[in-house]
Amino acid sequence: LGEPLLKKISPKLISNIKPETATLGAPREIVCQTANTSEKAFSNLKFYNQDNGLVSTIVQSMVFDRMGHLWVGTDGGLCRFDGHKWMVYNTGQNLRHNYIFCLRLLKDGRLLIGTDGGGLQILNTVTNQLEIYNKKNGLTGDFIISTHELEDGKLFIGTSGDGLNIIDFKNHSIQQITIDNGLGENTVLGIAPLEPGVFCIGTYGGGLNILDFNTSTTKI
């Protein structure tokens, strides 16, 4: 193997960030019809689509919350399933975009919602309060395709074409890292910790990047 390309990390710091806030409106409720099955499939394999309550057949992401509800991100909005009913949320209920690309349950129980053009939204599933982060208040872009939560609560946010963002809630700041100041490519498909202060960043077209904040360098 040849030596990797070494780049210097010099994140752009955006201070005093303040998210937009909104309240998630009452969902459209759809009573779940009996799931479809297939004679050629395993007996426990069931199919949910628009015929039995799911708002769309394009499903990008899923996560369970602490109450055991299944949240499903689709191209037609956000759906919550309790085993009996589908609750459907979209722009009519104050989501910023109907195309939900990624979901993550944070350590404090809030739901992280990455949209394809509407930025990042963080939902308190108890109070239905939304915090919205987008290009207007500090993110490099509004197309969110990957996320990772650190032990200290910071969030890594990967975008499509606009680099990596690191949100620090305690200090009300965002660090922006793009091809101009440390990344090999601006579309960030995956984020994984390697060791303290070191992260693997999977990019589209720029290979695997190893971000090392201990040495302020990126190996590509």
N, C-alpha and C positions, 0 to 999 in steps of 0.2 A: 504494500500500500504506500502511496505517496503521502507526503506531508499535507495536512489540511490547510486551506487558506485561513489566515488569521486576520481578524478585523477587530478594531477597537470599538467597545461599546461606549456610547456617549448619549444616554437617554435625554430626551427633551422633557423638562419638568413643567407641568401645568399645575399651578397652585390655586388654592381657594376655589376648588370646584364645588358646585352646588347643583344637585340633580333636580330635574323637573319632578313634580309630584302629581299624582292623580289617584282617583279611587276607581277600582275595578267595578264596573256595573254589574247588575244582576244578569246571570247567564240565561241563555236559551236552554230549556230543559227538554231532553228527548229521552223518553222511556226506551230502554234497550230491548230490542226484539231478540228472539232466540238466535244465537250465533250460527252461522253456516258451518257445515262440516263437509268432509269429502270422503267418499267410500274408499278411495285409494290412499287416504292419508292415515296417520296414526289416529286412534280413536279419541285421544284427548286434544287433538289439534282443532282449534276453532278459528273462524274467520269473521272479523267485524269490518263492515264497510258502510256505505251510505244507506244501504237497505235496512240495516239494523242499528242505526243511531250515530255512527261515526261521521263527522262532518266532511271528511275527504278520504280518498284511498291513497293519498301520498302522505306517508308518515315519516318524519325526519328524526324524531327523538322521543324518548320516553323516560319517565322517572317516577318512582313511588315517593309520596310524602310520608310524614310521621304518622298520619292517620290511616295509612294503607291505601289511600286513593291513588289511582294511576293517572298521571298527567301525560298527555300525548300532544306533541307538536306536529302540526300539519300545515299544508299550504293554504288551508281555509280557516285557520285560527287555532286557538288553544282549547283542548278538550280535557275534562276531568271525568273519570269513570269511578263510580263507587260500587260497581258490581250489579247495579240495577238501572241507573240512569246516567246518561251523558250530559254534562254541563258544558256548553259551548260558549267560548269567549272570543270576540274578535274586535275589530276597530269600533264597532258599535258600543262596546263595553270599555272603551278607553285603551285598548292595546294600540300600539303605534304602527303595527303592521300585522297582516294576517298570516304571513309566511313565517312560521316558527322553525328555525334551523337547529337550535340546540337548547337543551334544558339541563339544569343541574340543581340538585338540592344542596343548599349551603349548610354549614355546620350549625347555624342558628335556626334552621328550619325554614328559612325563606327560599323562594323558588327563583332561580336565575333563568331568564328568558332571553335567548339571543335570536334576533329577528333578521330577516334578509332585506334590510333597507330601513328599518325603524329603530336601529340602535339596540341598546341593552336595557332590559327592564328587570327590576327586582321586586317580586311580589311577596308581601306578608300575607300568607294564606289564612291567617286568623282575622286580621283587620281589613283585608282586601285593599291595602294601601300599596301603591306602586311608586317606585323611584325609577326615573328614566335617565339614562346616560346616553348621549349621542354626540355627534360632531359639534353641535352648538355649545356643549358644555364640557368639552375636553377630550373626547375620543378622536382618534384619527379617522374613523369612518363608521358608517352605520350598518355595514353588512357583517354580522357577528357569526362566526362559524366554529369557534372552539373556545373552551374556557378551562380554567384550573384554579382551585382555591388553595392557598397556602395555609400552613398551620397558624400563622399569625393573623389570618383573615384577609390578607391581600388577595386580589383577584388578577389573574392573567387572562386577558381577553384577546383572542386571535381574530383577525378580520380577513375579509376577502379583498385583497388588493391594497390594504392600507396599514399593514404592519401589526405590531403587537402593542397592547396597552396594559399597564399595571396600575390598578386602582388601589390606593391606600386610603381606606375610610377614616382611619384615626387621624391622619394628617391632611385629609381633604385634598388629595393631590392625585395626579395621574402622570406616570412616566410613559412617554411615547418612544418606541423603538421601531425604526423602519430600515429599509435598504440604505438610506442615507447615513444612518448612525449606528449600524451594528448587525442588521439582519442580512441574510443572503438573498431573501426574496420577501415580498410584502404580503403574500397570501399564506396565512398560518393555519394549517389543517389540524395540527395536534400539538399538545403541550404535556410534558411529563417530567417530574423531578428525577434527577440522577443522583445527586448528593446535596448536602446543604449548600445553597447558593449557586447550584449548577442545574441547568434545565436543558432537556432535549426539545427542540422546536422543529416540528415537521412542516416543511413548506411545499408549495406547489411550484416546482421548477427551480428551486434553490437548494434542493437536497435537505439533508439533516443538519441542523445548526445546533451547536453546543454553546449555550450562553453561560458564561462563567462570570458571575458578579463579584467573585472574590478577586479575580484578576482583571476585571473589566474588559474581557475579550470574548470573541465568538470564533469558534472553530467551524469551518464549513467544508 
